[in-house]
Amino acid sequence: MLPLQLSTVLPGFGAVLLLLVILRIRAYRRLAHIPGPVLARWTDLWLISAQSSGRCNYILADAMKKYGPIVRIGTDWVVVGDPAEVRKIWAVRSQWTRAPWYRGLRLDPYRDSTFSTQDEAFHEKLRAKLMPGYAGKDVDNLHALIDESVLDLVHLLETKYVSTDANYRPVELASKIQYFTLDVISNLAFGSKLGYVRDDADTYGYIKTTQQTVPFLMTTCLMPTVVAIIQSPKLKWLLPDAENMVGIGTVMKMARDAVDRRFGPKAEIRRDMLGSFVAHGLTQQEAYGECIAQIVAGSDTTATAIRSTLLFIMTSPHVYARFQTEIDQRVAAGQISSPITDAEAKNFPYLQAIIREGLRMYPPATGLLPKVSKKDEIVCGARIPAGTNVAWAPWAIMHSSEVFGQDAEIFRPERWIEASEDRKKLMDQVVMLDFASGSRWECLGKNVAMIELNKTYVELLRRFDFTLIDPTNPWSSFNAAFFIQKDYNVRVTPRKLSSKNT
């Protein structure tokens, strides 16, 4: 009886196996002309391993050095390291669209936001409702609200973490910076701060939760079948409710409460970001999604930019000295308010050079951001079949010697001062790819982020001196598209302030 069963089953099994082999060979041949790691030509395991390693940014940059400006990184994935090609793909009138990867970015598994939608028409409608609020046109005291959080951070360091010869009080700076960015974006998004700086703690467990879940989320983005299962309404009863999770659930409930107060017969009317969204037609359900997306995307990336740029300043003595000298000179001349205004910051060339060089050296968001085309295209001189995921490699792009010079691996803000106007324009266009500038997917929070950067470095370095406690091991930094950074231990000492504008 058993031999008869085997004789029936084995041919079917063999046929399935043969079909899988044929499909795999066809997938291999589809992009066989694009160089890349051997494993990546046959399976997506190479890319999944790179994403989950915490070093994907470096792995992709190394692949660019080895194979060239376009590299195959999966069965239907390529990555591009040429900024000019990326700008073409991302151009406003480009026919490229978001790939299925974006669906994995849904914070609400059953509803899209501007962050996750693949529907270009829906995306444009949402952006039209959100842009006035993000631009600050409908928001009262946007700059004053950011100033308030900057001064909260200064006060926290002054009262709890300033070291003297007699009192050594090291500070874990990574957490304090994220407390600051969370307070800024929540104040702008909800109309009230989460209070992280005040409490000097991860009060709601939000940071801990996101650090545990974001790596998993970004890895599952590479597995469409897994994403479809997780987001299936039929399986909703099997999966935990995000709003009941400690940390991110608490913040989601706060966002929901803030949104609920803006709708209904007794709707609260306020001239803040959320008020602007509602005034421009954002529905209650859309507002839930956008508020959460603001918190997640707006706090982590800005915190990374501030942390990394401060690290580069602390480890570049000539930059540190020049920047503090110029701050002191401008304070003494009455050219800088306290806190520095955005307009004053924009007229501070060395500050602007530091900001751009920091964003260049350590791009704060390194997600693959793949785009797809419905027809075959030519990218970096190679034919890319329709439906191929075309990602970017920000680390390779931002360290391009062709754009930034032979010393592109070095943090040197002076390159922005010395460059010709044409070269400076090109460098700026490339660096602003960090915000997807020049595309229809440009980061809505760019304006707010730049205001934070314009103020934070000046206000910290005019008041304090920072010294790394262990320069040989300054921090722990895990790349999961967003960065998870900790153990950034610093000694903070007070500086003497000018008598003017202090």
C-alpha positions as CSV (number, residue, x, y, z in Angstrom):
1,M,0.0,0.0,0.0
2,L,2.8,2.4,1.0
3,P,4.7,2.0,-2.3
4,L,1.5,2.8,-4.2
5,Q,1.0,6.0,-2.2
6,L,4.5,7.1,-2.8
7,S,4.2,6.4,-6.5
8,T,1.2,8.8,-6.5
9,V,2.7,11.6,-4.4
10,L,6.3,11.7,-5.6
11,P,5.5,12.8,-9.2
12,G,3.3,15.6,-7.9
13,F,6.1,16.7,-5.5
14,G,8.6,16.5,-8.3
15,A,6.5,18.6,-10.5
16,V,6.1,21.3,-7.9
17,L,9.8,21.3,-7.2
18,L,10.6,21.6,-10.9
19,L,8.2,24.5,-11.2
20,L,9.9,26.3,-8.3
21,V,13.3,25.7,-10.0
22,I,12.1,27.1,-13.3
23,L,10.6,30.2,-11.6
24,R,13.8,30.7,-9.7
25,I,15.9,30.5,-12.9
26,R,13.5,32.9,-14.7
27,A,13.9,35.4,-11.7
28,Y,17.7,35.0,-11.9
29,R,17.8,35.7,-15.7
30,R,15.5,38.7,-15.4
31,L,18.3,40.8,-13.8
32,A,21.3,38.6,-14.7
33,H,23.0,41.5,-16.5
34,I,23.2,43.6,-13.2
35,P,26.2,42.7,-11.1
36,G,25.8,41.9,-7.4
37,P,26.5,39.4,-4.7
38,V,26.0,35.8,-5.9
39,L,23.4,35.0,-3.2
40,A,21.4,38.1,-4.0
41,R,20.9,36.8,-7.6
42,W,19.0,33.8,-6.4
43,T,17.2,34.8,-3.2
44,D,16.2,37.8,-1.2
45,L,17.9,36.3,1.9
46,W,21.0,38.5,1.2
47,L,18.9,41.7,1.4
48,I,16.9,40.5,4.4
49,S,20.2,39.6,6.2
50,A,21.7,43.0,5.4
51,Q,18.5,44.8,6.6
52,S,18.4,42.9,9.9
53,S,22.2,43.2,10.6
54,G,22.0,46.8,11.7
55,R,24.7,47.7,9.1
56,C,22.7,47.8,5.9
57,N,23.9,51.4,5.2
58,Y,27.5,50.2,5.2
59,I,26.8,46.9,3.4
60,L,25.1,48.7,0.4
61,A,27.9,51.3,0.3
62,D,30.5,48.5,0.2
63,A,28.5,46.8,-2.6
64,M,28.6,50.0,-4.6
65,K,32.4,50.2,-4.3
66,K,32.7,46.6,-5.5
67,Y,30.2,46.4,-8.3
68,G,29.5,49.9,-9.4
69,P,26.7,52.5,-9.4
70,I,23.9,49.9,-9.8
71,V,23.9,46.6,-7.9
72,R,21.5,43.7,-7.8
73,I,20.6,43.0,-4.2
74,G,17.6,40.6,-4.5
75,T,15.6,38.6,-7.0
76,D,13.7,41.7,-8.2
77,W,15.8,44.4,-6.4
78,V,18.5,46.8,-7.5
79,V,20.1,49.6,-5.6
80,V,21.4,52.8,-7.2
81,G,24.4,54.9,-5.9
82,D,24.4,57.6,-8.5
83,P,22.7,60.8,-7.2
84,A,21.8,62.1,-10.7
85,E,20.0,58.8,-11.5
86,V,18.1,58.9,-8.1
87,R,17.0,62.5,-8.8
88,K,15.6,61.4,-12.2
89,I,13.7,58.5,-10.7
90,W,12.4,60.7,-7.9
91,A,11.6,63.7,-10.1
92,V,8.2,65.4,-9.7
93,R,7.0,64.4,-13.2
94,S,8.7,61.0,-13.1
95,Q,6.5,58.0,-14.1
96,W,8.1,55.9,-11.3
97,T,5.8,55.1,-8.3
98,R,6.2,53.7,-4.8
99,A,6.9,50.0,-4.6
100,P,4.9,47.5,-2.4
101,W,7.7,47.9,0.2
102,Y,5.9,51.0,1.4
103,R,2.9,49.1,2.5
104,G,5.0,47.6,5.3
105,L,5.3,51.1,6.8
106,R,1.7,51.2,7.9
107,L,1.6,52.1,11.5
108,D,-2.1,51.2,11.4
109,P,-2.1,47.8,9.6
110,Y,-5.5,48.6,8.0
111,R,-5.1,52.2,6.9
112,D,-2.5,54.2,4.9
113,S,-0.9,57.5,5.7
114,T,1.2,59.8,3.5
115,F,4.1,57.7,4.7
116,S,2.9,54.4,3.4
117,T,0.4,54.8,0.6
118,Q,1.1,53.6,-2.9
119,D,-1.9,55.4,-4.3
120,E,-0.4,58.5,-5.9
121,A,-3.7,60.3,-6.2
122,F,-4.5,59.7,-2.6
123,H,-1.0,60.8,-1.6
124,E,-1.3,64.1,-3.5
125,K,-4.7,64.8,-1.9
126,L,-3.3,64.1,1.6
127,R,-0.2,66.3,1.0
128,A,-2.4,69.2,-0.1
129,K,-4.2,69.0,3.2
130,L,-1.1,68.7,5.3
131,M,1.4,71.1,3.6
132,P,0.1,74.4,5.1
133,G,0.4,73.0,8.6
134,Y,3.9,71.6,8.1
135,A,5.0,74.9,6.5
136,G,3.8,76.8,9.6
137,K,1.4,79.1,7.7
138,D,-1.6,78.2,9.8
139,V,0.3,77.6,13.1
140,D,0.6,80.3,15.7
141,N,4.0,80.6,17.5
142,L,5.6,77.6,15.7
143,H,9.1,79.0,16.3
144,A,8.3,79.9,19.9
145,L,7.1,76.4,20.6
146,I,10.4,75.0,19.3
147,D,12.3,77.6,21.3
148,E,10.4,76.4,24.4
149,S,11.7,72.9,23.9
150,V,15.2,74.0,23.2
151,L,15.3,75.9,26.4
152,D,13.8,72.9,28.2
153,L,16.7,70.8,27.0
154,V,19.2,73.5,28.1
155,H,17.6,73.6,31.5
156,L,17.7,69.8,31.9
157,L,21.5,69.8,31.2
158,E,22.1,72.8,33.4
159,T,20.3,71.5,36.4
160,K,21.1,67.8,36.3
161,Y,24.1,67.1,34.1
162,V,26.7,69.8,34.3
163,S,30.0,68.5,35.6
164,T,32.5,70.5,37.6
165,D,36.0,69.7,39.0
166,A,34.2,68.7,42.2
167,N,31.2,67.0,40.8
168,Y,31.3,64.6,37.8
169,R,27.8,63.9,36.3
170,P,28.0,62.2,32.9
171,V,25.0,62.3,30.6
172,E,23.7,59.7,28.2
173,L,23.1,62.3,25.4
174,A,21.2,60.0,22.9
175,S,18.2,59.7,25.1
176,K,18.1,63.4,26.0
177,I,18.2,64.5,22.4
178,Q,15.3,62.1,21.6
179,Y,13.3,63.4,24.6
180,F,13.8,66.9,23.1
181,T,12.6,65.9,19.5
182,L,9.6,64.0,20.9
183,D,8.5,67.0,22.9
184,V,8.9,69.3,19.9
185,I,6.9,67.2,17.4
186,S,4.2,66.3,20.0
187,N,3.8,69.9,20.9
188,L,3.4,70.8,17.2
189,A,1.2,67.8,16.4
190,F,-1.0,67.5,19.4
191,G,-0.9,70.9,20.9
192,S,0.9,69.7,24.0
193,K,4.3,68.2,24.8
194,L,4.7,64.6,25.8
195,G,6.8,65.8,28.7
196,Y,9.9,63.7,28.1
197,V,12.4,66.4,28.9
198,R,10.4,67.5,32.0
199,D,10.4,63.9,33.3
200,D,13.9,63.1,32.0
201,A,12.6,59.6,31.3
202,D,11.0,57.4,28.6
203,T,7.8,58.0,30.6
204,Y,5.4,56.1,28.3
205,G,7.9,53.4,27.2
206,Y,7.6,54.7,23.6
207,I,11.3,54.7,22.9
208,K,11.8,51.3,24.2
209,T,8.9,49.9,22.3
210,T,9.9,51.4,18.9
211,Q,13.5,50.3,19.3
212,Q,12.2,46.8,19.7
213,T,9.6,46.9,16.9
214,V,11.2,49.1,14.2
215,P,13.9,46.5,13.2
216,F,11.2,43.8,12.8
217,L,9.0,46.2,10.9
218,M,11.7,47.2,8.4
219,T,12.7,43.6,7.8
220,T,9.1,42.5,7.1
221,C,8.8,45.3,4.5
222,L,11.0,43.1,2.4
223,M,8.6,40.2,2.6
224,P,5.3,41.2,0.9
225,T,3.6,37.9,1.7
226,V,4.3,38.3,5.5
227,V,3.0,41.9,5.3
228,A,-0.2,40.8,3.6
229,I,-0.8,38.2,6.3
230,I,-0.1,40.7,9.1
231,Q,-2.4,43.3,7.6
232,S,-5.2,40.9,6.6
233,P,-8.5,42.0,8.3
234,K,-9.5,38.4,8.5
235,L,-6.6,37.7,10.9
236,K,-7.1,40.9,13.0
237,W,-8.4,38.8,15.9
238,L,-5.1,36.9,16.1
239,L,-2.8,39.9,16.2
240,P,-2.3,42.3,19.2
241,D,-4.0,45.7,19.1
242,A,-1.3,48.3,18.7
243,E,-3.2,50.7,20.9
244,N,-3.0,48.2,23.8
245,M,0.8,47.9,23.5
246,V,2.8,49.6,26.2
247,G,4.7,52.6,24.8
248,I,3.6,53.2,21.2
249,G,0.0,52.3,22.2
250,T,0.0,55.0,24.8
251,V,1.2,57.6,22.3
252,M,-1.4,56.3,19.8
253,K,-4.2,56.8,22.4
254,M,-2.9,60.3,23.1
255,A,-3.0,61.1,19.4
256,R,-6.5,59.7,19.1
257,D,-7.7,61.7,22.1
258,A,-6.1,64.9,20.6
259,V,-7.8,64.2,17.2
260,D,-11.2,63.4,18.8
261,R,-11.3,66.8,20.5
262,R,-11.0,68.5,17.1
263,F,-14.2,66.8,15.7
264,G,-17.8,66.7,16.6
265,P,-20.4,69.3,17.7
266,K,-18.1,70.7,20.4
267,A,-14.9,70.6,18.3
268,E,-11.9,72.4,19.8
269,I,-10.5,75.0,17.3
270,R,-6.8,75.7,17.6
271,R,-4.2,77.2,15.3
272,D,-1.7,74.4,15.5
273,M,-0.7,71.7,13.0
274,L,-3.6,69.5,13.8
275,G,-5.9,72.4,13.6
276,S,-4.5,73.3,10.1
277,F,-4.9,69.7,8.9
278,V,-8.6,69.7,10.0
279,A,-9.2,73.1,8.5
280,H,-7.9,71.9,5.2
281,G,-10.2,68.9,5.1
282,L,-8.3,66.0,6.7
283,T,-10.9,63.5,8.0
284,Q,-10.9,62.2,11.5
285,Q,-9.5,58.8,10.4
286,E,-6.8,60.4,8.3
287,A,-5.8,62.6,11.2
288,Y,-5.2,59.6,13.4
289,G,-2.8,58.2,10.9
290,E,-1.0,61.4,10.2
291,C,-0.5,62.3,13.9
292,I,1.2,59.0,14.6
293,A,3.3,59.2,11.5
294,Q,4.5,62.6,12.6
295,I,5.7,61.3,15.9
296,V,7.5,58.3,14.6
297,A,9.1,59.8,11.5
298,G,9.7,63.3,12.9
299,S,11.4,62.5,16.2
300,D,13.8,59.7,15.3
301,T,15.4,61.2,12.2
302,T,15.9,64.7,13.7
303,A,17.3,63.1,16.9
304,T,19.8,61.1,14.7
305,A,20.8,64.2,12.8
306,I,21.5,66.2,16.0
307,R,23.4,63.3,17.7
308,S,25.6,62.5,14.8
309,T,26.5,66.1,14.0
310,L,27.4,66.8,17.6
311,L,29.6,63.7,17.5
312,F,31.4,65.0,14.4
313,I,31.8,68.4,16.0
314,M,33.2,66.9,19.2
315,T,35.7,64.7,17.3
316,S,36.8,67.6,15.0
317,P,38.8,70.1,17.1
318,H,39.2,72.7,14.4
319,V,35.5,72.7,13.6
320,Y,34.6,72.8,17.3
321,A,36.9,75.8,18.0
322,R,35.9,77.7,14.9
323,F,32.1,77.2,15.5
324,Q,32.3,78.3,19.1
325,T,34.4,81.3,18.2
326,E,32.0,82.4,15.6
327,I,29.0,81.9,18.0
328,D,30.8,84.1,20.6
329,Q,31.6,86.8,18.1
330,R,28.0,86.9,16.8
331,V,26.6,87.0,20.3
332,A,29.0,89.8,21.3
333,A,28.0,91.7,18.1
334,G,24.3,91.3,19.0
335,Q,23.7,89.2,15.8
336,I,22.3,86.2,17.6
337,S,19.2,86.2,19.9
338,S,18.6,83.8,22.7
339,P,17.5,81.4,21.4
340,I,18.8,82.1,17.9
341,T,16.1,82.8,15.5
342,D,15.6,80.9,12.3
343,A,16.4,83.9,10.2
344,E,19.6,84.6,12.1
345,A,20.6,81.0,11.7
346,K,20.1,81.1,8.0
347,N,22.6,84.0,7.8
348,F,25.2,82.1,9.7
349,P,27.3,80.5,6.9
350,Y,29.4,78.2,9.1
351,L,26.4,76.9,11.0
352,Q,24.7,76.1,7.6
353,A,27.8,74.4,6.5
354,I,27.9,72.2,9.7
355,I,24.2,71.3,9.3
356,R,24.6,70.2,5.7
357,E,27.9,68.4,6.3
358,G,26.3,66.5,9.2
359,L,23.4,65.4,7.1
360,R,25.8,64.4,4.4
361,M,28.2,62.4,6.6
362,Y,25.4,60.6,8.5
363,P,22.1,60.5,6.6
364,P,19.5,60.1,9.4
365,A,17.0,58.0,7.4
366,T,18.4,55.2,5.3
367,G,15.3,53.3,4.2
368,L,15.5,51.7,0.8
369,L,12.6,53.8,-0.5
370,P,12.2,51.6,-3.7
371,K,10.3,52.9,-6.7
372,V,8.9,50.8,-9.6
373,S,8.1,51.5,-13.2
374,K,5.3,49.9,-15.2
375,K,7.6,49.7,-18.2
376,D,11.2,48.9,-18.8
377,E,13.6,51.7,-18.1
378,I,17.3,52.5,-18.4
379,V,19.0,53.3,-15.1
380,C,22.8,53.8,-14.9
381,G,23.0,52.6,-18.5
382,A,21.4,49.3,-17.7
383,R,17.9,48.0,-18.7
384,I,15.7,47.6,-15.7
385,P,12.6,45.4,-16.4
386,A,9.2,46.7,-15.4
387,G,8.2,46.0,-11.8
388,T,11.8,45.9,-10.5
389,N,12.3,47.5,-7.1
390,V,14.9,50.3,-7.5
391,A,16.2,51.5,-4.2
392,W,18.8,54.1,-3.3
393,A,22.0,53.8,-1.3
394,P,22.2,57.1,0.7
395,W,25.6,56.3,2.3
396,A,27.2,55.8,-1.1
397,I,25.5,58.9,-2.6
398,M,26.4,61.2,0.3
399,H,30.0,60.1,0.2
400,S,30.4,60.5,-3.5
401,S,33.9,61.9,-4.3
402,E,32.6,63.2,-7.7
403,V,30.1,65.4,-5.9
404,F,31.9,66.3,-2.7
405,G,35.6,65.9,-3.5
406,Q,38.3,63.4,-2.8
407,D,38.0,63.9,0.9
408,A,34.3,63.1,0.9
409,E,34.8,60.6,3.8
410,I,35.9,63.4,6.1
411,F,33.7,65.7,8.1
412,R,34.8,69.1,6.8
413,P,32.2,71.9,6.8
414,E,34.6,74.2,5.0
415,R,33.8,72.4,1.7
416,W,30.5,74.3,1.8
417,I,32.3,77.7,2.3
418,E,35.0,77.1,-0.3
419,A,32.8,75.7,-3.1
420,S,31.8,77.7,-6.1
421,E,28.1,78.6,-6.3
422,D,27.5,75.9,-8.9
423,R,29.3,73.3,-6.9
424,K,27.5,74.3,-3.7
425,K,24.1,74.1,-5.5
426,L,24.9,70.6,-6.7
427,M,26.1,69.5,-3.3
428,D,22.9,70.9,-1.7
429,Q,20.7,69.2,-4.2
430,V,22.3,65.9,-3.3
431,V,22.3,66.4,0.5
432,M,18.6,67.4,0.4
433,L,17.8,64.0,-1.0
434,D,17.8,63.1,2.7
435,F,14.4,64.8,2.6
436,A,13.5,63.6,-0.9
437,S,13.6,67.2,-1.9
438,G,12.8,67.8,-5.6
439,S,10.3,65.0,-5.6
440,R,6.6,64.6,-5.0
441,W,7.5,62.5,-1.9
442,E,9.5,65.3,-0.3
443,C,9.5,65.0,3.5
444,L,6.7,67.2,4.9
445,G,8.6,67.7,8.1
446,K,11.6,69.2,6.4
447,N,10.8,72.8,7.5
448,V,10.4,71.8,11.2
449,A,13.5,69.6,11.2
450,M,15.6,72.4,9.7
451,I,14.4,74.9,12.3
452,E,15.3,72.4,15.1
453,L,18.8,72.0,13.6
454,N,19.2,75.7,13.1
455,K,18.6,76.3,16.8
456,T,20.0,73.3,18.7
457,Y,23.7,73.4,17.8
458,V,24.1,77.1,18.6
459,E,22.1,76.9,21.8
460,L,24.1,73.9,23.2
461,L,27.5,75.0,22.1
462,R,27.1,78.6,23.2
463,R,26.4,77.4,26.8
464,F,28.3,74.1,27.2
465,D,31.4,72.3,26.3
466,F,31.0,68.6,25.4
467,T,33.6,65.9,25.9
468,L,33.1,62.2,24.9
469,I,33.7,59.9,27.8
470,D,35.0,57.1,25.6
471,P,36.2,58.5,22.2
472,T,37.2,54.9,21.2
473,N,33.6,53.8,21.6
474,P,31.4,56.9,21.5
475,W,28.0,55.2,21.1
476,S,26.0,52.2,20.0
477,S,24.3,52.8,16.7
478,F,22.1,50.2,15.0
479,N,20.8,50.9,11.5
480,A,17.2,49.7,10.9
481,A,16.4,52.3,8.2
482,F,15.9,54.6,11.2
483,F,18.8,54.6,13.7
484,I,18.7,53.2,17.2
485,Q,21.4,55.0,19.2
486,K,22.3,54.7,22.8
487,D,25.3,54.6,25.2
488,Y,26.3,58.1,23.9
489,N,28.0,59.2,27.1
490,V,29.3,62.7,27.4
491,R,30.7,65.1,30.0
492,V,29.1,68.5,29.9
493,T,30.8,71.6,31.4
494,P,29.5,75.2,31.5
495,R,31.0,78.0,29.3
496,K,31.1,81.7,30.1
497,L,28.4,83.5,28.1
498,S,28.7,86.9,26.5
499,S,26.9,89.7,28.4
500,K,24.7,90.3,25.3
501,N,21.7,88.2,24.4
502,T,22.2,85.5,27.1
